[in-house]
């Protein structure tokens, strides 16, 4: 079917191109590598760093769809997965086709908690390497290179890179540090924070200096979830020969200022003033190399926030302030839950706890602004800076959504998988019943909580009181789906553009059997009433389309709903593939009594640009989607009657568009086309077409046919003389044109 539909599509496409040439002219949309149009302002403010969308001045920069890291990364050829831009004015006006390619290279690193970063005139990103394995000659695209390119489209590296990692899903961030060295343009140096083999590194992209910040952390590294350009990272470190631990933060600009040997011990000094020292025995045990601090027994360039040292704990070089204040007898161990709302949500447990102790069940919060004094890392445990958020940590995990309410109180929401409900922790009551067995809380915007369930996105007003979410809540406090949105949940989370209600997301809606995962825009409205009305319109349209389930008409209706064109279906209109009631269903949707039903672009819109390969695949996909019939494997190979009709329609369009086909070529092929038509039509007549029509309607009869002719049994064709049925193809080819045009009934009954 694929090759046949390509033949059909090729003719229709050729006709379309000729029409465009004859009457409208064709614009060149290919990327030329030139500087972008006017509008770029170097000093413009940047917001929403990281993710797949960044705003700079009057422009929105975005990754143009979810592409595979195994796709070709030849610079200049990349469309899907490249970096594009569109002005905010164009986005607001719905001029989605005005988006321009900025960097025609793959932005497809597999860590979706980092993405695009813009500093000064450059965009910083990770991209699959284009280098080849010298042993296999295969491109090593599972490796990622950290690079930068100018955002005016004029400069980008083709082979150079800052650093390369073998893990394309490694966590990373590009950050600037206030007060750090500045370049000639007055911009602070940009650092690439990245993880490799459970170690945290910082690469200065201006100097090339690569610094090991932390090795041996007791858990994961935690980044600011609200500000993906925050240069500070949070983690916990164990204390040698002790039961307690410490909670630290490290800055991307941290460094070792000195390594030396003092009184037989090997030391290194950190830029925050802390010095660590190790004996020869400790160095030998760790197999350390003198002068190379990265090999020393303990590597930590961070600054402590909390120290869990207890009354009877041993004081070591790892304790910054010794043992001061009233603390638990055996000290604390800390576990970070999240870094959010400009602070750390964490738990702490008494190292001498018993099963009845409640301390280790509590959830706490510490604002970073209250954690600057390193002399108070011990006494801070009993200060007002530590705020108790909840008496237990039930469901307070990395997936929970923490927020501060209007009264300044810390709260969180979470998904209860056993009940398929979203709970508001302080109410201990569900605020939303989801339609699936899993849901993920995405973000809070204004009064609304946005969450995802499968590929759908919902929102609910989360600011109501406890009684607002009880039995039969009003529309205001119900969860409502974003109509028309099918989100690609295996990629970046959706993002809002500034303070607007325009949301960008990767769309995994199936179009003609395939999800292309390009970027779409959705305006979510300003209140629940608008969202409800939007969903009602969508449901009304879906009800009409789905009313033809099991009927070929559904494919035709879906084609028009998504593609919002009729050309491919119109080419089939005069064939016998679609019955009268199916034609009517389509016409009603386009121009009839169902014409007011909304189409896909009413709900969501594609922005950016589709690659030529994907565009061709989609066009071919719609042809295949419309050519729905039951195949008969015993039928002769070749084009079917309705396929021939479609080609003829395309040919007529070509001829009518412009008289550019030489008459000699047309005459030369006319006889062959007729002969092919006879052969394929004979084959088609012997096939049984599967329809879901009303059986009282004879969809195959023409006005000239009698009832007897329409109902003639297939056996008459099968019983034709064997000699004639097996006549060599050469005899048919040599038959006069007049004979090939004889009615099929006369030929089979001779």
Secondary structure, 3 states (H helix, E strand, C coil): CHHHHHHHHHHHHHHHHHHHHHHHCCCCCCCCCCCCCCCCCCCCCEECCCCCEEEECCEEEEECCCCCCCCCCCCCCCCCCCEEEEEHHHHHHCCHHHCEEEECCCCCCCCCCCCCEEECCEEEEEEECCCECCCCCCECCCCEEEEEEECCCCCECCCCCCEEECCCCCCEEEEECCCCCECCCCCECEEEEEEECCEEEEEECCCCCEEEEEECECCCCECCCCCCCCCEEEEEEECCCCCCEEEEEEECCCCEEEEEEECCEEEEEECCCCEEEECHHHHHHCCCCCCCHHHCCCEECCEEEEECCCCCCCCCCCCCCCCCCCCCCCCEEEEEEEEECCEEEEEEEECCCCCCCCHHHCEEEEEHHHCCCHHHCCHHHHCCCEEEEECCCCCCCCCCEEEECCCCCEEEEEEECCCCEEEECCCCEEEEECCCCCCEEEEEECCEEEEEECCEEEEEECCCCHHHHCCCCCHHHCCEECCCCCECCCCCCCEECCCCCEEEEEECCEECCEECCCEEEEECCCCHHHHHHHHHHHHHHHHHHHCCCCCHHHHHHHHHHHHCCCHHHHCCCCCCCCCHHHHHHHHHHHCCCCCCCCCHHHHCEECCCCCHHHHHHHHHHHHHHHCCCCCCCCCCCCCCHHHHHHHHHHHHHHHHHCCCCCHHHHHHHHHHHHHHHHHHHHHHHCCCCCCCCCCCCCCCCCCCCCHHHHCCCCHHHHCCCHHHHCCCHHHHHCCCHHHHCCCHHHHHCC
